[in-house]
Amino acid sequence: MTAATKAITDKLLTAKIIASDETSTRTNGIAHWQWVFLSKDAVLHKIAPRRARSVAEEVLGGHQPDVWVSDRYAGQQELGKEHQVCLAHVLRDVQYAIDCGDTAFAPKVRDHLRWAIRIGKRRSSLKDTTLAAYAAKADNLLTRLVQMPVAHPAGRVLLKQIKAWRSKFFIFLTNRNVPATNNISEREIRPSVVFRKVTNGFRSDWGAQIHAGYRSVTGTARLSGKSALVAIRELVDGRFMVA
């Protein structure tokens, strides 16, 4: 498993686009964090005692992908040359402002982000010039939105957040391979969340690392169409290879 995880890490570090997420777990009754890093060819899980940016930096080992995809947690920032923030997370904050009573600014932001996501889903059928025009339109409209006066307190909080992150909203409209959300990371880490809720974590560091290795091997194998059973058989037989 150590050799397989090393091969997966090496493959990950060739990627131009990496998505990442993290969730809490417990080892020996102490809070730890399970990180996941994904590319189109590799899935790497890592369990560490910290949620700090240094965990991701240690995994990357100096590699800087063209685009990093994540939520807006500080430990996930400035790890790639560009950063696509998860618009699903942004839309949750937008909906919160709407639920708090903002009927002017937040609904306009919601409609705009939903429109941009719909454009992203059509990227495969759009010409480069058309997609570039949509990207410019998305950015220009967002500029106009953040310039409008906002009266509601929840709307003002949302406005401050939008201004802080606006340059990281529409990378997916300039790069066809970048997703608009970080749902791929959340789907990959969800089984470990269920595991944590059922078992309340790990009784040993060894068990935590075995879990991270198992999830790395099976997650990577799934990208090439292999089942978890096939991946583990290949691992035990010493035949596991990263595509």
N, C-alpha and C positions, 0 to 999 in steps of 0.2 A: 504493500500500500504506500509506503514511503517513496518508492521508485515511481509508482503511478502518479502520485501527487506532484512529484517533481516534474514529471513529463507534462502534466496538465498545466502547471505553473509556467513552464517554458513556452507552451503553446499560447497561453493567455497573454504573455508578454510580447507576442508578435502582433497582437490585435491593434487595429487603428481605432476601434470603438469598444469601450468597456462600460458595462452597466454594473451598479453596485447597490447593495442595501445591507442593513444590519438589524438584528433583533436581540433582545435580551435572552439570556439563558442562565442556568445555575450549575456550578461545579463545586462539589463538596460544600454545598450550602452557601456559596459565595457568588455574588452576581458576576457574570461574565457576559461577553457579547459574541454572537455568531454573525460573522460577515460572509457575504457571498459576492463573488466577482464573476461576471459573465462576458464572454465574447461569442461570436457566431460558432466557434469551434471548441470552446472550453468552459467548464463551470468549476470554480474553485471555492470551497467553503473553508473558513478559518475561524476557530474559536479562540478568543483572546480575553485576557482579564481587563482590557480597556476598550473604550469606544472611541479612542483618540484617533486623529488623523494619522498618527505614526504607524498604526496597524496597516492601513492601506499603503503607506509609503514603504513599509518593510516588504510587503508583497510585490510592489512595483519595482523595487530595487533600482530606481533611477529611470525606469521606462515611463514615458509620457505619451499616452495615446492622443490621437487627434481630437477625439470627443469623449467626454466622461458623461454618463447618464446616471442621475441619482435624484434623491429628494434634496431639500435645501438645508440639511443638517451641516453644520460648520465643518465637521470632520471629513465631509465628502467634497469640499470645495478646492478649486485650483489644482486638481490632480491631472487634468487633461488640458490640451491647448485651447479647447472650447468646452463649454459645459451646457448640456441640455437638461434643464430642470424638469421634473415630472409634472406635466400639466394636470394630471389627475389630482395630485396633492394641492396644486394651486386652486383647482376648481372646488375642492373641499373648503378651502378658506373663503372663496367667493360665496359659496352657498351659506356658510356661517354668517357672513355679513348680510346676506339677503334675509336669513332667518332672524337676524337681530333687528331688521326693519329698514335696511338700506334699499330703497326702491328706485334709486337713480343710477348711481355709479356701478354697483356690483352686478346688476342684471346686464348692463352693457358689456362689462368685462366677460361675464359668463358666455353671452352670445358670441362674442368675438373669439374666445378661445375654442368654443365648440366648432365654430366655422373653420378655424385654422386646423383643428384636428381632422375635420371632414376632408379638407384639402389634402392633408397628409395621407389619408387613406386612398386617395386617388393618384398618388405620385407616379405609380407605374404606367399610367395612361397619359401623363402630361409631358409635353416637350420641356426641355431645359429652360427655354425662354419663358414659357408660360409659368413654370414653377418659380422662376426668379421674379416674375411680375407679381405673383401671389405673395412671395416672401416680402417684397417691398411694400405691398399693400397692407400686409399684416403688421409690419413694423410701423408704418405711417399712421394707421388707424389707432394702434396702441399709444402712439405719441399724442394723438389728439385726445384720447380718453384720459390720459394722466394729466392733461392740462385743464380739464374741466373742473369747476368748483365742486367740492364735495362737502355737504353739510352734516351728514349723519356720522356720529363717532365711529361706528364700525366701518363705515365706508372710508373714513380717513385713515384708519389703521390699515385697511386693505390697500389703499392708495400708496401708503408708505412702503408696504411690502412689494407692490408691483414696481415701483420706481427702483427699489433696491435690486430687483432680479430681472428687469425687462430685457436686458441684453442677452439673456439665456433662455428666452421663451421659444424662439422660432428657428433654432439650429436645424431642426428636422425638415424645415422647408428649404434649406440650402444644401442639405446632404441627404440623399435619398435613403441611405442605410441607417439613419438615426431614428429611433422611435420617439414619438411625442410624449410617451409616458414611461415610467419605470416598472410597468406591470410585469415584465419578464423576470425582474429580480424578485418581486413580491411573490409571484407564483412559485419560483424556485425555492424560496425560503419558507413558504407556508407549511410544508410538511414538518419542518423542524419546530415551527411554532406549535403545531398540534402535538408533536412529541413532547415538547416542554410542558404543555398543559396537562398531558396525561401522566407523565412521569415525575414532573417537578424538577427535571434536570438530570445531572450526572453525579455519580458517587465518587468519581475519580477523574483526574486529568487524562489518564489513559483512555477511559471510556469516551470522554469528550472528543479526543483526537481521532479515535476510531470512527465516531459518528461523522465528523467533518470529512474524513477520508472517504468513507462509504458514500456520503452524499456527493462528494466531488467526482468519484468514479462513476456512479450511476447517472449523475446529471450530465456529465460529459458524454457518456455512452449514448444517452437518449438523443443527443444532438445528431448522432450518426445513425439513428434508427434502431439501436440495440436496446433490448429490455434490461431491466436491473438484474434478472437472473443470469442472462448471458454475460453481462459485464462482470458479475462476481465470479462466475465460472472461469472466465478468462483471467481474472485477477489471481485466483487461487492456482490456476495452471501456469501462471507466469507469462500469459500470452496477451495481457491487456495492452493495447496501443491506442494512442490518441490520433485520430484521423488528421 
